[in-house]
Amino acid sequence: METYTKIDTIYKRYQFSGKDCPNQKWLKFRNKIILGAFSNIEAKYLFDCMWEAYSKIDGTNSKIAFFPSTGEIKVGGKTDNAESIHGQFEMLQKIGDRIQPELVKMFPKESARFTPVKDKETNKVVYYYPEVMHLPEGCLPVRGNKVDVMEVGGNYITELEEVPVYIYGEYFGTGVNKVGNRYIQNGNDFLVFDIRQQGWWLPRERREAICKGLGLEGVPYLGNMTLRDIEQQVMYGFTTQYKKAADKANLMEEGIVARPVIPLCDGGGKRIIVKVKYCDYVEYKRVRDEFTDEEFREFSEWYKTIENV
């Protein structure tokens, strides 16, 4: 199944080798964020534009996939190799079984969409030679060996696979990460943060309408704000917006996931979406406070010399 979009942190991180570092104390900055050094130019350009802001719940990435052609439900974690965490897949399957009848109504068999199968390593469509054999009129050719070099005018076939409806969400609560019990004591929950309908990311209004029809809850929506304001809010921290949290007064939200109000992609077709995490600022400040301004200036000047090496 399709892995959810990789979400970049708003800023780059200090990356350097210990053996090349002239001052071993500077190693404390490794993997900490570089304030002001945007991880992509799109976020920098759109910094003062309006973004949709959503709470980043501290859980584990999960998905429910629905295949309209057969009505089949599949569930999984972040990747196909992910293992179920504290009853994760069992809960997702129960949810999938419950919403399956409504999904059939929303996305009937006739709405099924298929796409050619691609090689997982090259991401290119895989073609085959048809088997050389006599087939009854009207029959489809049988798949043969893979095509290594395609000839102009050659006769080839390919396999098709269905593009499902993906419901992506966060599974959290008891047994999931250190703060799980602060969200839910002796229980777990699943909150939707995105829906990809047969290759298309749905806008907020459509996503919320589908969730309402399925009886699913989404991650807390914090409103529209600039990325500058989002950073300020996360930098100083705020308590969780999950209304049913067991320890709401003392549970700091992990951060904010933001996407432009108008869905956008970069030049390579990658979706523009970023995350801003509270712990990144806490960890940066903790280390930065150990250095004087002069010491930090010296480190910064050295890092500039190796940054693009």
N, C-alpha and C positions, 0 to 999 in steps of 0.2 A: 504494500500500500504506500501511498505517497506521504513522505515525511513533511512535516509543517515547515513553512518558511523559516530560514535562519534569521533571527533578529539581531542586528548589530547593536552593541552599546553605543551611545551617542558619541563617545570619545575613544580615541585610540588608547593603547596601553603601552607602558614602557617595556620594551623587549630588548634584552641584551644578554650577552654571555658573561658568566662570572669570571671566566679566565681572562677576559679582555678588559675587565673593569679595573681601573687604576686605584680605586678607593673602595674597599670591601664594604664600607658602611653604605655606599650607594645601592648595594644589592637590595636594600629594603624597599626601593622604589619599583623593583621588577613586578610586572603585571598590575601595577596601580594605574589608574586612569591619568591621562595627560590633559589637564584642564585646558579647554580651548582648542585642542587638536581634534577636529571632527573626524570620525571614522569614515564618513563619506561626504562628498561635496554637496550632495542634495540636501542633507540635513543643515549644513552651514547656510546654504542659499535660502532655505525655507525656515530659518531659525525664528523669524518674527512673523511668520504666517500662522494661520489657525490650524491646529491639529486636534483630532479626536483623542481624548485621554482616557485610558482604562486602567483600573487597578491591576497590578501584577501580583496575583495570588501566589504564595510560596507553596507550590505543589509539584506535580509531575505531569508533563505533556501527555495528553491522551486523545484518542479519536474513535469515532463511530462512523463506519462507512456503509452507505446504502446503495445497492445496485438495482436500479429500476427494472432491468430486463428480467430479473429472477425474483426480486423482492428480498434478496439475501442481505443479511446484516453481518458485518465483520467488525471486530474491535481490536484495538492495539495501543501501544505506547508511542513514544517519540519516534522509534525506528522499528523495523520488522523484527529486529533481534532483541527488543526490549522485553524484560521480564515483568510479570505482574507484581505490583508492590502492594502488599497488605490488602488483598482482595480487589485490586484495581480492575482486572479484566472481568471478574465475576460481576461486579457492580455495573460495569459498562454494558455487559451482555444483558443484564436484567433491564437496563434502561432501553437498550436497543430493541429487545423483544416487546417492551411496552409501547414504544413509539412506532414500531414497524407498520401497523395498520394505517396510521395517519400518514406515514411517509409514502405508502402505496397510493394513497389518494392524492397527495401533493405532487408526486412524481410517478405517474403511471408508466406501464411498460412501454408505451409508445414514445415516451420522452427519452428513452435510453440513448446514450451517445457512445460511439466507439472511436478508437484511434489506433493507428498502427503501433505494434510492439517495437520498442526501442532497446538497443543494447545498453545494459546498465553501466558499462564502463565508458563507452563512446557517446552515448545519448543520441545515436543515429538509428534511423529506421532499419530494421533487419529484413533483407529480401532473400527469397529462396528460388531455386530452380524448380519448376513444376516437374513432377515425376514423368518420365517418358512412358506412357501407357495409354491404352485405348479406354476412354471413358464414355459412358452413355451420354447422349446429347443433353445438354443442360446441366450436367454435373460440374462442380467446381474442381479445379486441378488439385492434385495431392501435393503436399509440401515435400520438397526434396532437400538437397544440401544447401547450405548458405552460399550466397553469392559473394565471391571475393572481389571481383572486378566486374562492374556493370558495363555492358556493351550498348552502344547506341541502337535503339530499336529492339533491344532484347525483351523477351517475354518472361516476366518474373511475377511472383506472388508474395504476399506478406500476411502476417497474422494480425488479427485485431483483438484488442482488449477493451473492456468497458471502462468508461470514466465515471466513477461513482460520485455520489453526493457525500462530501466529507463534513462531519461535524467535529470541529476541534475544540478541546476544552481542557481545563485544569482539574485533575483529580487531587484532592487534598484532605487533610484531617489526620486522624489517629494513624500513627505509624509512617507518615509521609513527611520527611525532613524534621528538623529539630523543633520547629514551631507548630507541628501538626496538631498537637493537643490544645494549643491555644486557639486554634480555629474551631475545632470540634473535639469534644471529649467523648471517647468511646463511639466514634462514628466517622463517616467520610461523606464527601459531597463531590459533585461534578458541575462545574460552571463553564458554559460555552463562551469562547472568545473569538471564534471565527467559523464561517461556513463557506466551503468552496463547492459551488454547484456545477458539477461536470466541467471543471476547468475555469470557472469564473468566481472570483472573490465577491461575495455579496456585500452591498452597502449596509450601513447600520440599520436603516429602517426595514429593509427586507429581511435581514438576519433576525431582528427582534420579532418580526411578524411570524417567522417560521418557529422560533423558540416558543412564542406564545401558543401557537397552534399545537406544538408538541408537548407543552407543559414543562419546558426546560427553562432554567434560569441562566442568565448571562453574567459575566464578571461585571463588577460595578463600573458604570459609566460615569466619569467625573466631569463631563462637559467638554466644550471646545475651548482651547487656550493655546497661546503661542508656546513654542518649544522652550523659549526663554523662561516663561512663567512655570512651565512644567519642571524645568531644572531647579528653579528656586524652591518649588514646593517639595521636591524629592530631597534636595540637598539638606533641608532642615528637618525632614521626616514628618510623617503624619500617621495617625493610627489607622488600622484597617477599616475599610469601608464595607466589609462583609458584615451585614447587619446581624447575622445570627452567631457571630464569633463568641466563643465561650469566655475569652479574656480580652474583649474589645478595647478596654481602656489601656491595656499595657502591650498590645500587639502592634508593632510598627509594620506598616505596609511595606512589602518588599520593594515596591517602586511603581513606575508607570510605563505602560506600553503605549506608544503614540503612533498614529498614522495620519497623513494629511486628510483634511476634511474632504477634499476632492481626491479620490484614489489616483495615485501616480506610480509610475515605474521609471527606472533609470534607463540609460541608453542601451543596456544589455537586456532589458526586459525584466529585470529584477524588481520586485515590489519594494516600494519605499516604506519602511516601518522600522522604528527604533525603540530601544528600551533604555530607561534611566533608572538605575538601581541605587537605593539608599546606602547600601553597604559599601558601594564604590567610593562615595564621598567620605564616609566614616573612616575607611581604611586609608584613603589618601591623606586626610587631615591628621590621623594618628601618626603617620610616618613623617609628614611635612613638619609637624610641630617639633620633631627631633632635630631639625636643621635650622641654623640661622639663615637669614636672607642671603648672606654672602656665600654660605656653603651651598645653598640651593642654586644660586646663580652659577656657581662653579660646576655643579653637577649638570645643570641644564645646558651650559655651553659645551660640555664634553659630549652630552647625548646628541646634540645637533650634529656633531662631527661623524657619528656612527649611525644615525637614524636611517639614512637611505642607502647604507652600504650593503 
